[in-house]
Amino acid sequence: MDETWIGVFDSGGTHPSNVIVRNNVSSMFSLSNVGVTADHNITSTNPASLFVAFDRAKNLYDLHPAPGSALIGAGSTNLAPALDLAGMPRPPPVTVGAYQ
């Protein structure tokens, strides 16, 4: 994950407005100081410790949270979708990322 990032920037001198960055995992967040609310995000450079499978050499990825992952229960229900990417319910405590 050393090459992943989430960014929100000023554009042409105009500040972003009403941007919410929440319940994400990335190796880096680069966010404007104005108009951005960021919370319940996890910064990690070791995705293998967070996900069921993350192996670039074998091109093997399963982005469900690994048992005991720091992602589990670290999210916010505020504005979170009711279902995860697989269509499973997201009851509290919400897990950070695409899967509950």
Secondary structure as UniProt FT lines:
FT   TURN            2..3
FT   STRAND          6..8
FT   TURN            12..13
FT   STRAND          19..22
FT   STRAND          25..26
FT   STRAND          29..31
FT   STRAND          36..39
FT   STRAND          42..43
FT   HELIX           47..49
FT   STRAND          51..55
FT   TURN            56..59
FT   STRAND          60..65
FT   TURN            67..68
FT   TURN            70..73
FT   TURN            78..79
FT   TURN            85..86
//
